[in-house]
Amino acid sequence: MDLQLKSKTAFVSGSTQGIGFAIARSLLLEGARVIINGRTQQKIDQAVEKLKKEVPAGAVSGIAADFSDVNEVDKLLAALPQIDILINNVGIFELREFGEIQDEDWTKFFEVNVLSGVRLSRALLPGMLERNQGRIIFISSESAVHIPANMIHYGTTKTAMLSVSRGLAELTRNTEITVNTILGGPTYSDGAALAIEHVAKAQNQPVEAVKQNLMQAINPTSLLQRFIEPSEIANLAVYLSSPLSIATNGSALRADGGVLNTIF
């Protein structure tokens, strides 16, 4: 299937590794021009080099920006060319009990996880409306619906992304632009892999055994019964980036492996 992305330019925030990197790679494979993003130029250079090796014909570049610093975000926005596809992926998370989460922690999580997408969308949506074509996708989480007790600040920001996305979709009525959200599930990202490998080594167990035990302990409702691969989230993101997905707008689509067992 031709997803009709060969003439499109995409920007993927937080894309030097994990889900963001996988989305950038998949977009390149479909022929889109891709601009990746990370906090440092070193990380960007490493990711660009890796992407060029994996997709030799791909047109990829990068812009460094820390989304917790509004001045860096402003510089990023000034450097961006015309963007057809915006993937709001950047995000931070941590395990922390509610009583230990300070005001500055709440502010930082909101700044990075929510305002990153707000600022990028505010800057890029007007051009999309003027050209009557474009895609905005927010990468949220099943934690937006099933809020973890030990990550309430993280879950809250993921819920906020749903509201921002749906509200922006209302602004696209009677256009060729769509705004959607992906609710990802437990994903075997680079960070998760490092943590699990560390546990496996400490417990002298195979990595696969630790992965399986952890999945069953933390996500017993999963129908997939394994961690999701970043590429499996990317597959949905790339379809939503395509002109073929025009009938899907204002939606929150699950790629959670069946962790959520509620209908909404």
Backbone as JSON, one array per atom type, in Angstrom:
{
  "sequence": "MDLQLKSKTAFVSGSTQGIGFAIARSLLLEGARVIINGRTQQKIDQAVEKLKKEVPAGAVSGIAADFSDVNEVDKLLAALPQIDILINNVGIFELREFGEIQDEDWTKFFEVNVLSGVRLSRALLPGMLERNQGRIIFISSESAVHIPANMIHYGTTKTAMLSVSRGLAELTRNTEITVNTILGGPTYSDGAALAIEHVAKAQNQPVEAVKQNLMQAINPTSLLQRFIEPSEIANLAVYLSSPLSIATNGSALRADGGVLNTIF",
  "N": [[0.84, -1.2, 0.0], [0.6, 2.17, -0.88], [1.32, 4.85, 1.05], [1.37, 7.47, 0.41], [3.26, 9.47, 1.17], [5.53, 10.57, 0.14], [5.99, 13.2, -0.63], [5.96, 14.64, 1.66], [6.88, 16.48, 4.65], [8.07, 15.79, 7.82], [8.07, 16.41, 11.35], [9.4, 15.11, 14.27], [9.15, 15.13, 17.61], [11.4, 14.52, 20.35], [12.99, 12.22, 19.4], [15.35, 10.7, 19.21], [15.65, 8.19, 20.14], [13.89, 5.15, 21.07], [10.27, 5.16, 20.85], [9.85, 7.49, 19.32], [12.11, 7.52, 17.62], [11.61, 5.16, 16.2], [9.26, 5.89, 14.86], [10.24, 7.97, 13.24], [11.99, 6.5, 11.62], [10.18, 4.78, 10.3], [8.65, 6.62, 8.87], [10.61, 7.62, 7.15], [11.11, 5.33, 5.64], [8.79, 5.29, 4.19], [9.23, 7.33, 2.49], [9.01, 9.98, 3.29], [10.34, 13.22, 4.15], [12.25, 13.77, 7.03], [12.55, 15.4, 10.13], [14.33, 15.08, 13.01], [14.48, 15.2, 16.64], [16.22, 16.01, 19.62], [17.65, 16.41, 22.92], [20.33, 17.14, 22.87], [22.98, 18.0, 20.55], [24.78, 16.01, 20.07], [23.37, 13.6, 20.57], [21.5, 13.81, 18.53], [23.14, 13.74, 16.24], [24.15, 11.14, 16.42], [21.79, 9.65, 16.18], [20.87, 10.45, 13.64], [22.94, 9.49, 12.03], [22.6, 6.72, 12.45], [20.04, 6.35, 11.39], [20.49, 7.0, 8.71], [22.09, 4.88, 7.97], [20.31, 2.77, 8.23], [18.23, 3.51, 6.57], [19.2, 4.24, 3.76], [18.41, 5.84, 1.58], [16.93, 7.78, 2.71], [15.81, 11.09, 3.63], [16.96, 12.83, 6.12], [17.28, 14.94, 8.95], [18.22, 16.96, 11.82], [17.2, 18.82, 14.77], [18.28, 20.31, 17.67], [16.79, 20.65, 20.88], [15.7, 21.4, 24.12], [12.77, 20.65, 25.62], [11.97, 21.59, 28.05], [12.85, 24.09, 28.28], [11.81, 27.12, 27.36], [13.03, 29.04, 25.76], [14.76, 27.56, 24.14], [12.88, 26.13, 22.76], [11.61, 28.14, 21.31], [13.7, 28.84, 19.57], [13.91, 26.48, 18.16], [11.4, 26.42, 16.84], [11.7, 28.61, 15.18], [13.58, 27.63, 13.45], [12.38, 25.61, 12.04], [11.22, 24.29, 8.93], [8.51, 24.4, 6.52], [6.05, 22.29, 7.75], [4.42, 19.22, 7.3], [3.59, 17.03, 8.73], [3.21, 16.59, 12.08], [4.56, 15.1, 14.84], [3.91, 14.75, 18.06], [5.79, 13.65, 20.33], [7.7, 13.83, 22.36], [8.56, 13.32, 25.78], [8.62, 12.9, 29.37], [9.14, 10.67, 32.15], [8.74, 9.13, 35.36], [9.03, 7.02, 38.26], [7.34, 7.78, 41.15], [6.15, 8.36, 44.39], [3.0, 9.85, 45.28], [3.01, 11.75, 47.44], [5.61, 12.6, 47.39], [5.97, 14.07, 45.17], [6.82, 17.15, 44.14], [5.86, 20.66, 43.73], [7.45, 21.8, 41.71], [8.09, 19.56, 40.25], [5.63, 18.78, 39.16], [5.23, 21.02, 37.53], [7.4, 20.83, 35.74], [6.83, 18.39, 34.42], [4.4, 19.05, 33.17], [5.27, 21.11, 31.54], [7.05, 19.84, 29.73], [5.66, 17.5, 28.77], [3.08, 18.32, 28.03], [2.93, 21.14, 27.24], [4.85, 21.13, 25.24], [3.65, 19.93, 22.98], [1.52, 21.71, 22.72], [2.8, 24.16, 22.09], [4.19, 23.53, 19.71], [2.06, 22.76, 18.05], [0.52, 25.1, 18.04], [2.2, 26.75, 16.62], [2.43, 25.46, 14.13], [-0.07, 24.54, 13.16], [-1.61, 26.74, 11.99], [-0.38, 27.12, 9.44], [-0.9, 24.66, 8.27], [-3.68, 24.79, 8.09], [-3.94, 26.88, 6.32], [-2.86, 25.76, 4.01], [-4.56, 23.71, 3.73], [-4.03, 21.02, 4.39], [-2.54, 18.46, 6.35], [-1.15, 16.79, 9.26], [-1.46, 16.11, 12.7], [-0.22, 14.43, 15.41], [-0.48, 13.08, 18.6], [1.49, 11.38, 20.93], [0.39, 9.58, 23.34], [-0.52, 7.66, 26.22], [-1.6, 4.52, 27.67], [-1.68, 5.07, 30.29], [-2.97, 7.44, 30.5], [-5.57, 6.87, 30.85], [-5.75, 4.72, 32.64], [-4.59, 5.62, 35.39], [-1.42, 5.45, 36.84], [-0.69, 4.71, 40.23], [1.77, 5.33, 41.25], [2.78, 7.16, 39.51], [1.35, 9.56, 39.18], [1.6, 12.22, 38.36], [2.71, 11.94, 35.82], [0.71, 10.39, 34.49], [-1.4, 12.23, 34.58], [-0.53, 14.26, 32.85], [-0.59, 12.87, 30.47], [-3.29, 12.43, 30.18], [-4.11, 15.05, 29.82], [-3.07, 15.54, 27.3], [-4.88, 14.21, 25.67], [-7.11, 15.89, 25.82], [-6.12, 18.29, 24.69], [-5.52, 17.4, 22.1], [-8.07, 16.57, 21.11], [-9.45, 19.0, 21.25], [-7.99, 20.54, 19.39], [-8.57, 19.12, 17.1], [-11.2, 19.88, 16.68], [-10.85, 22.31, 15.51], [-10.31, 21.74, 12.94], [-12.44, 21.23, 11.35], [-14.2, 20.42, 8.38], [-11.93, 20.37, 6.74], [-8.83, 19.13, 5.25], [-7.23, 18.24, 7.25], [-6.07, 16.43, 10.06], [-6.22, 15.58, 13.56], [-4.99, 13.49, 15.94], [-4.69, 11.07, 18.64], [-2.46, 8.67, 20.0], [-2.76, 5.99, 22.14], [-0.39, 4.5, 23.69], [0.89, 1.35, 24.88], [2.65, -0.68, 27.37], [5.9, -0.47, 26.42], [8.81, -1.79, 24.88], [11.15, 0.05, 25.09], [14.3, 1.86, 24.67], [15.07, 2.73, 27.23], [13.57, 1.05, 28.91], [14.64, -1.4, 28.16], [17.32, -1.21, 29.05], [16.91, -1.03, 31.83], [15.67, -3.5, 32.38], [17.61, -5.31, 31.53], [19.55, -4.73, 33.42], [18.3, -5.6, 35.79], [18.03, -8.32, 35.17], [20.68, -9.13, 35.07], [21.46, -8.63, 37.71], [19.86, -10.45, 39.05], [20.66, -12.76, 37.94], [19.28, -13.97, 35.8], [17.7, -14.94, 32.7], [17.14, -12.42, 30.22], [14.73, -12.48, 28.79], [13.08, -13.93, 30.49], [12.85, -12.24, 32.7], [11.57, -10.09, 31.47], [9.08, -11.25, 30.8], [8.08, -11.99, 33.34], [7.9, -9.5, 34.53], [6.03, -8.19, 32.91], [3.71, -9.71, 33.42], [3.39, -9.16, 36.11], [3.08, -6.37, 36.33], [1.3, -5.61, 34.29], [-1.2, -7.27, 34.17], [-3.58, -7.38, 32.75], [-2.99, -7.3, 30.1], [-3.58, -8.26, 26.79], [-1.9, -8.94, 24.79], [0.28, -9.93, 26.13], [3.0, -9.46, 26.24], [5.78, -7.17, 25.97], [5.28, -4.27, 23.96], [6.71, -3.58, 20.81], [8.64, -0.72, 19.79], [8.37, -0.23, 17.03], [5.86, -1.17, 16.5], [4.12, 0.67, 17.56], [4.87, 2.73, 15.94], [3.93, 1.89, 13.44], [1.16, 2.43, 13.5], [1.23, 5.2, 13.87], [2.39, 6.08, 11.49], [0.47, 5.34, 9.6], [-1.63, 7.05, 10.42], [-0.45, 9.4, 9.7], [-0.76, 9.5, 7.02], [-2.43, 10.59, 3.97], [-4.44, 8.78, 3.47], [-5.74, 8.3, 5.82], [-7.8, 10.06, 6.35], [-10.44, 9.87, 7.3], [-10.23, 9.41, 9.96], [-10.28, 11.28, 12.67], [-9.83, 13.45, 15.44], [-9.63, 11.42, 17.24], [-8.85, 8.95, 19.8], [-6.68, 6.52, 19.64], [-6.0, 3.16, 20.39], [-2.94, 1.51, 21.01], [-2.16, -0.45, 22.75], [-1.8, -3.05, 23.39], [-3.97, -4.3, 24.46], [-4.16, -3.74, 27.15], [-5.87, -1.92, 28.43], [-9.09, -2.46, 29.61], [-11.53, -1.29, 29.34], [-14.34, 0.23, 27.68], [-14.42, 3.04, 25.65]],
  "CA": [[0.0, 0.0, 0.0], [1.31, 3.45, -0.94], [0.75, 5.76, 2.03], [1.37, 8.81, -0.19], [4.02, 10.36, 2.05], [6.81, 10.91, -0.49], [6.16, 14.64, -0.78], [5.67, 15.24, 2.96], [7.95, 16.75, 5.61], [7.61, 15.5, 9.18], [8.9, 16.71, 12.52], [9.1, 14.19, 15.36], [9.85, 15.57, 18.82], [11.9, 13.44, 21.19], [13.05, 11.09, 18.46], [16.68, 10.12, 19.05], [15.57, 6.79, 20.54], [12.56, 4.69, 21.46], [9.13, 5.26, 19.94], [10.08, 8.59, 18.39], [13.08, 7.05, 16.61], [10.92, 4.17, 15.36], [8.35, 6.62, 13.98], [11.07, 8.64, 12.25], [12.48, 5.47, 10.69], [9.07, 4.31, 9.46], [8.32, 7.71, 7.95], [11.66, 7.64, 6.13], [10.89, 4.18, 4.77], [7.67, 5.64, 3.31], [9.66, 8.37, 1.57], [8.86, 11.34, 3.83], [11.5, 13.9, 4.71], [12.04, 13.73, 8.48], [13.41, 16.16, 11.04], [14.25, 14.51, 14.34], [14.76, 16.14, 17.72], [16.72, 15.51, 20.9], [18.1, 17.51, 23.79], [21.7, 17.54, 22.55], [23.4, 17.78, 19.17], [25.46, 14.73, 20.02], [22.36, 12.55, 20.42], [20.92, 13.95, 17.19], [24.12, 13.26, 15.25], [24.2, 9.68, 16.5], [20.53, 9.11, 15.65], [20.85, 10.7, 12.19], [23.87, 8.53, 11.42], [21.97, 5.4, 12.5], [18.92, 6.34, 10.44], [21.03, 7.0, 7.35], [22.56, 3.53, 7.7], [19.16, 1.87, 8.12], [17.42, 3.95, 5.41], [20.18, 5.01, 3.0], [17.79, 6.81, 0.66], [16.1, 8.7, 3.48], [16.21, 12.48, 3.83], [16.78, 13.05, 7.55], [18.11, 15.95, 9.61], [17.79, 17.09, 13.21], [17.31, 20.1, 15.47], [18.36, 20.1, 19.12], [16.01, 21.54, 21.74], [15.2, 20.85, 25.37], [11.42, 21.2, 25.71], [11.73, 22.2, 29.36], [13.4, 25.45, 28.17], [11.0, 27.79, 26.34], [13.91, 29.74, 24.82], [15.22, 26.58, 23.16], [11.72, 25.79, 21.93], [11.43, 29.26, 20.38], [14.74, 28.71, 18.54], [13.51, 25.33, 17.33], [10.28, 26.82, 15.98], [12.22, 29.53, 14.17], [14.41, 26.88, 12.51], [11.61, 24.61, 11.32], [10.64, 24.64, 7.63], [7.09, 24.03, 6.43], [5.86, 20.92, 8.25], [3.15, 18.59, 6.92], [3.26, 16.03, 9.73], [3.79, 16.88, 13.39], [4.42, 14.01, 15.8], [4.21, 15.23, 19.42], [6.2, 12.44, 21.03], [8.61, 14.05, 23.48], [7.94, 13.17, 27.09], [9.44, 12.4, 30.46], [8.38, 9.92, 33.13], [9.48, 8.59, 36.49], [8.24, 6.43, 39.33], [7.44, 8.57, 42.38], [4.92, 8.37, 45.18], [2.31, 11.13, 45.18], [3.45, 12.69, 48.47], [6.98, 13.05, 47.13], [5.99, 14.9, 43.95], [6.78, 18.56, 44.51], [5.26, 21.57, 42.73], [8.35, 21.97, 40.57], [7.99, 18.35, 39.44], [4.39, 18.91, 38.39], [5.45, 22.05, 36.52], [8.31, 20.3, 34.72], [6.13, 17.39, 33.62], [3.43, 19.73, 32.33], [6.03, 21.88, 30.56], [7.6, 18.97, 28.69], [4.72, 16.54, 28.19], [1.87, 18.96, 27.5], [3.19, 22.39, 26.53], [5.62, 20.87, 24.02], [2.68, 19.76, 21.89], [0.75, 22.95, 22.58], [3.61, 25.17, 21.41], [4.43, 23.1, 18.34], [0.79, 22.81, 17.32], [0.14, 26.51, 17.88], [3.05, 27.34, 15.58], [2.35, 24.77, 12.84], [-1.43, 24.34, 12.68], [-2.09, 27.78, 11.06], [0.11, 26.85, 8.09], [-1.64, 23.52, 7.75], [-5.01, 25.27, 7.73], [-3.8, 27.72, 5.12], [-2.61, 24.87, 2.87], [-5.63, 22.72, 3.78], [-3.51, 19.65, 4.49], [-1.61, 18.29, 7.47], [-1.43, 15.8, 10.29], [-0.88, 16.29, 14.02], [-0.41, 13.21, 16.19], [0.05, 13.09, 19.95], [1.8, 10.05, 21.45], [0.01, 9.52, 24.76], [-0.27, 6.38, 26.88], [-2.73, 3.95, 28.39], [-1.66, 5.7, 31.62], [-3.9, 8.57, 30.47], [-6.87, 6.34, 31.27], [-5.49, 3.95, 33.86], [-3.52, 6.42, 36.01], [-0.62, 4.68, 37.81], [-0.63, 5.33, 41.56], [3.13, 5.81, 41.52], [3.15, 8.11, 38.46], [0.14, 10.37, 38.98], [1.94, 13.42, 37.58], [2.88, 11.49, 34.43], [-0.6, 10.03, 33.95], [-2.19, 13.44, 34.42], [-0.11, 14.95, 31.62], [-1.04, 12.09, 29.32], [-4.72, 12.72, 30.05], [-4.21, 16.41, 29.26], [-2.8, 15.45, 25.86], [-6.13, 13.82, 25.02], [-7.95, 17.08, 25.71], [-5.53, 19.2, 23.71], [-5.68, 16.81, 20.77], [-9.47, 16.63, 20.69], [-9.79, 20.4, 21.03], [-7.39, 20.97, 18.13], [-9.32, 18.48, 16.02], [-12.41, 20.68, 16.45], [-10.47, 23.44, 14.67], [-10.03, 21.26, 11.58], [-13.7, 20.88, 10.71], [-14.34, 20.7, 6.95], [-10.62, 20.53, 6.12], [-8.09, 17.89, 4.99], [-6.28, 18.12, 8.36], [-6.56, 15.62, 11.18], [-5.46, 15.57, 14.82], [-5.33, 12.27, 16.67], [-3.82, 10.65, 19.74], [-2.21, 7.24, 20.15], [-2.57, 5.52, 23.52], [0.54, 3.39, 23.68], [0.96, 0.5, 26.06], [4.01, -0.95, 27.86], [6.75, -0.61, 25.24], [10.21, -2.16, 25.16], [11.99, 1.14, 24.59], [15.7, 1.77, 25.08], [15.14, 2.86, 28.68], [13.05, -0.19, 29.51], [15.6, -2.47, 27.88], [18.46, -1.06, 29.96], [16.48, -1.36, 33.19], [15.41, -4.94, 32.48], [18.91, -5.98, 31.44], [20.22, -4.54, 34.71], [17.64, -6.5, 36.74], [18.36, -9.69, 34.78], [22.06, -9.38, 35.48], [21.51, -8.67, 39.17], [19.16, -11.65, 39.51], [21.24, -13.9, 37.23], [18.19, -14.59, 35.06], [17.63, -14.53, 31.3], [16.4, -11.18, 30.0], [13.36, -12.79, 28.37], [12.32, -14.37, 31.67], [12.56, -11.04, 33.48], [10.57, -9.35, 30.71], [7.79, -11.92, 30.92], [7.63, -11.89, 34.72], [7.55, -8.1, 34.8], [4.78, -7.91, 32.2], [2.6, -10.34, 34.14], [3.22, -8.53, 37.42], [2.67, -4.96, 36.21], [0.19, -5.44, 33.33], [-1.88, -8.58, 34.06], [-4.72, -7.32, 31.83], [-2.53, -7.27, 28.72], [-3.99, -9.36, 25.92], [-0.71, -9.29, 24.0], [1.11, -10.71, 27.06], [4.42, -9.15, 26.06], [6.02, -5.76, 25.7], [5.08, -3.8, 22.6], [7.91, -3.06, 20.17], [8.44, 0.64, 19.31], [7.93, -0.23, 15.63], [4.42, -1.47, 16.44], [3.48, 1.97, 17.76], [5.19, 3.52, 14.74], [3.06, 1.49, 12.32], [-0.09, 3.18, 13.59], [1.54, 6.62, 13.69], [2.64, 6.35, 10.07], [-0.82, 5.31, 8.91], [-2.35, 8.28, 10.74], [0.23, 10.49, 8.99], [-1.06, 9.38, 5.6], [-3.69, 11.11, 3.46], [-5.43, 7.71, 3.47], [-6.4, 8.22, 7.13], [-8.59, 11.28, 6.5], [-11.7, 9.63, 8.03], [-9.91, 9.27, 11.38], [-9.96, 12.62, 13.17], [-10.32, 13.69, 16.8], [-9.74, 10.1, 17.87], [-7.81, 8.39, 20.65], [-6.56, 5.14, 19.16], [-5.18, 2.33, 21.28], [-1.93, 0.56, 20.6], [-1.77, -0.75, 24.14], [-1.71, -4.48, 23.61], [-5.15, -4.78, 25.18], [-4.04, -3.51, 28.6], [-7.11, -1.28, 28.87], [-10.26, -3.35, 29.43], [-12.76, -0.5, 29.36], [-14.78, 0.75, 26.39], [-14.65, 4.48, 25.68]],
  "C": [[0.88, 1.25, 0.0], [0.62, 4.43, 0.0], [0.84, 7.23, 1.6], [2.1, 9.85, 0.68], [5.3, 10.89, 1.4], [7.04, 12.41, -0.65], [6.05, 15.38, 0.55], [6.94, 15.46, 3.79], [7.39, 16.59, 7.01], [8.6, 15.98, 10.22], [8.44, 15.81, 13.65], [9.87, 14.65, 16.6], [10.28, 14.36, 19.64], [12.12, 12.15, 20.43], [14.46, 10.53, 18.25], [16.73, 8.67, 19.51], [14.11, 6.41, 20.77], [11.5, 4.83, 20.4], [9.34, 6.35, 18.9], [11.03, 8.22, 17.27], [12.4, 6.07, 15.65], [9.95, 4.85, 14.4], [9.13, 7.33, 12.88], [11.55, 7.65, 11.19], [11.37, 5.02, 9.74], [8.64, 5.37, 8.46], [9.34, 7.8, 6.82], [11.47, 6.49, 5.15], [9.74, 4.43, 3.79], [8.0, 6.81, 2.39], [9.48, 9.8, 2.06], [10.23, 11.92, 4.22], [11.25, 14.06, 6.21], [13.07, 14.59, 9.2], [13.23, 15.57, 12.43], [14.67, 15.55, 15.37], [15.27, 15.39, 18.95], [17.24, 16.69, 21.7], [19.5, 18.01, 23.46], [22.03, 17.24, 21.1], [24.08, 16.44, 19.03], [24.47, 13.57, 19.81], [21.73, 12.6, 19.03], [21.86, 13.39, 16.13], [24.18, 11.74, 15.24], [22.95, 9.05, 15.89], [20.45, 9.29, 14.14], [21.76, 9.71, 11.48], [23.26, 7.13, 11.37], [20.83, 5.3, 11.49], [19.41, 6.29, 9.0], [21.57, 5.62, 6.98], [21.4, 2.58, 7.46], [18.27, 2.22, 6.92], [18.31, 4.84, 4.54], [19.59, 6.09, 2.09], [16.99, 7.87, 1.4], [16.69, 10.09, 3.61], [15.93, 12.85, 5.27], [17.76, 14.11, 8.05], [17.6, 16.09, 11.04], [18.0, 18.48, 13.76], [17.28, 19.82, 16.96], [17.49, 21.12, 19.86], [15.56, 20.76, 22.97], [13.83, 21.48, 25.61], [11.05, 21.7, 27.1], [12.22, 23.65, 29.38], [12.68, 26.16, 27.03], [11.87, 28.54, 25.33], [14.44, 28.8, 23.75], [14.08, 26.18, 22.22], [11.49, 26.89, 20.9], [12.46, 29.19, 19.24], [14.42, 27.55, 17.59], [12.42, 25.73, 16.34], [10.75, 27.74, 14.86], [13.02, 28.79, 13.09], [13.63, 25.89, 11.66], [11.14, 25.14, 9.95], [9.14, 24.36, 7.66], [6.94, 22.56, 6.8], [4.47, 20.42, 7.87], [2.65, 17.63, 8.0], [3.98, 16.37, 11.02], [3.5, 15.71, 14.32], [4.87, 14.53, 17.16], [4.51, 14.02, 20.3], [7.01, 12.7, 22.29], [7.88, 13.93, 24.82], [8.93, 12.66, 28.11], [8.55, 11.61, 31.41], [9.31, 9.48, 34.26], [8.51, 7.93, 37.45], [8.44, 7.27, 40.59], [6.1, 8.58, 43.09], [4.33, 9.78, 45.22], [2.81, 12.16, 46.19], [4.84, 13.24, 48.25], [7.07, 13.95, 45.9], [5.8, 16.36, 44.34], [6.19, 19.42, 43.39], [6.14, 21.71, 41.5], [8.35, 20.73, 39.66], [6.75, 18.38, 38.56], [4.58, 19.9, 37.24], [6.32, 21.54, 35.38], [7.6, 19.29, 33.82], [5.11, 18.03, 32.68], [4.15, 20.48, 31.2], [6.49, 20.99, 29.4], [6.51, 18.15, 27.99], [3.51, 17.18, 27.52], [2.2, 20.2, 26.67], [4.06, 22.2, 25.3], [4.67, 20.75, 22.83], [1.84, 20.99, 21.65], [1.53, 23.96, 21.75], [3.87, 24.79, 19.95], [3.16, 23.2, 17.5], [0.35, 24.24, 17.05], [0.93, 27.16, 16.75], [2.78, 26.74, 14.2], [0.94, 24.59, 12.29], [-1.91, 25.45, 11.74], [-1.63, 27.55, 9.63], [-0.6, 25.67, 7.46], [-3.04, 23.94, 7.3], [-4.98, 26.1, 6.46], [-3.61, 26.87, 3.87], [-3.69, 23.8, 2.73], [-5.1, 21.29, 3.67], [-2.52, 19.59, 5.65], [-2.08, 17.24, 8.46], [-0.73, 16.21, 11.59], [-1.23, 15.05, 14.84], [0.26, 13.36, 17.55], [0.3, 11.64, 20.39], [1.55, 10.08, 22.96], [0.29, 8.12, 25.29], [-1.55, 5.84, 27.48], [-2.8, 4.5, 29.81], [-2.54, 6.94, 31.67], [-5.27, 8.15, 30.97], [-6.76, 5.57, 32.58], [-4.3, 4.6, 34.57], [-2.74, 5.59, 37.01], [-0.52, 5.42, 39.14], [0.74, 5.9, 41.86], [3.66, 6.71, 40.4], [1.96, 9.02, 38.15], [0.43, 11.61, 38.14], [2.11, 13.07, 36.11], [1.52, 11.18, 33.79], [-1.48, 11.24, 33.69], [-1.82, 14.19, 33.15], [-0.56, 14.2, 30.38], [-2.54, 12.24, 29.09], [-4.92, 14.09, 29.41], [-3.96, 16.41, 27.76], [-4.05, 15.06, 25.09], [-7.04, 15.03, 24.8], [-7.43, 18.05, 24.67], [-5.76, 18.68, 22.3], [-7.12, 16.92, 20.27], [-9.9, 18.07, 20.41], [-9.22, 20.92, 19.72], [-8.13, 20.36, 16.94], [-10.58, 19.27, 15.68], [-12.12, 21.86, 15.53], [-10.26, 23.04, 13.22], [-11.29, 20.89, 10.8], [-13.74, 21.32, 9.24], [-13.0, 21.01, 6.27], [-10.03, 19.15, 5.84], [-7.03, 17.66, 6.07], [-6.9, 17.24, 9.43], [-5.63, 15.75, 12.38], [-5.92, 14.36, 15.62], [-4.31, 11.97, 17.76], [-3.67, 9.13, 19.72], [-1.98, 6.94, 21.63], [-1.68, 4.28, 23.47], [0.49, 2.59, 24.97], [2.4, 0.29, 26.49], [4.93, -1.33, 26.71], [8.19, -0.9, 25.63], [11.13, -1.13, 24.5], [13.42, 0.96, 25.08], [15.84, 1.83, 26.59], [14.67, 1.61, 29.4], [14.03, -1.33, 29.32], [16.79, -2.41, 28.83], [18.09, -1.47, 31.37], [16.29, -2.86, 33.37], [16.7, -5.74, 32.38], [19.68, -5.88, 32.75], [19.63, -5.49, 35.76], [18.01, -7.95, 36.45], [19.77, -10.06, 35.23], [22.16, -9.52, 36.99], [20.89, -9.95, 39.72], [19.69, -12.93, 38.85], [20.15, -14.7, 36.51], [18.26, -14.15, 33.6], [16.77, -13.27, 31.15], [14.94, -11.48, 29.64], [12.49, -13.22, 29.54], [11.93, -13.18, 32.52], [11.48, -10.21, 32.79], [9.18, -9.94, 30.91], [7.22, -11.8, 32.32], [7.17, -10.47, 35.05], [6.23, -7.74, 34.12], [3.59, -8.48, 32.96], [2.34, -9.68, 35.47], [2.62, -7.14, 37.31], [1.43, -4.79, 35.34], [-0.55, -6.77, 33.13], [-3.05, -8.56, 33.08], [-4.3, -7.32, 30.36], [-3.01, -8.49, 27.95], [-2.81, -9.84, 25.07], [0.24, -10.16, 24.82], [2.61, -10.6, 26.77], [4.55, -7.65, 25.88], [5.78, -5.46, 24.23], [6.42, -3.3, 22.06], [7.65, -1.63, 19.7], [7.94, 0.7, 17.87], [6.43, -0.49, 15.51], [3.58, -0.24, 16.76], [3.67, 2.82, 16.5], [4.29, 3.16, 13.57], [1.75, 2.27, 12.31], [0.14, 4.67, 13.33], [1.73, 6.96, 12.22], [1.35, 6.28, 9.26], [-1.6, 6.59, 9.17], [-1.72, 9.5, 10.08], [-0.16, 10.56, 7.52], [-2.36, 10.08, 5.21], [-4.79, 10.06, 3.47], [-6.23, 7.65, 4.76], [-7.36, 9.37, 7.39], [-9.88, 11.07, 7.31], [-11.48, 9.45, 9.52], [-9.44, 10.63, 11.9], [-10.57, 12.81, 14.56], [-10.4, 12.42, 17.62], [-8.58, 9.82, 18.81], [-7.75, 6.91, 20.33], [-5.6, 4.36, 20.06], [-4.17, 1.51, 20.5], [-1.3, 0.07, 21.9], [-1.65, -2.23, 24.43], [-2.88, -5.07, 24.37], [-5.06, -4.61, 26.69], [-5.33, -2.9, 29.16], [-8.3, -2.21, 28.6], [-11.57, -2.62, 29.6], [-13.08, -0.04, 27.95], [-15.03, 2.25, 26.54], [-14.57, 5.03, 24.28]]
}
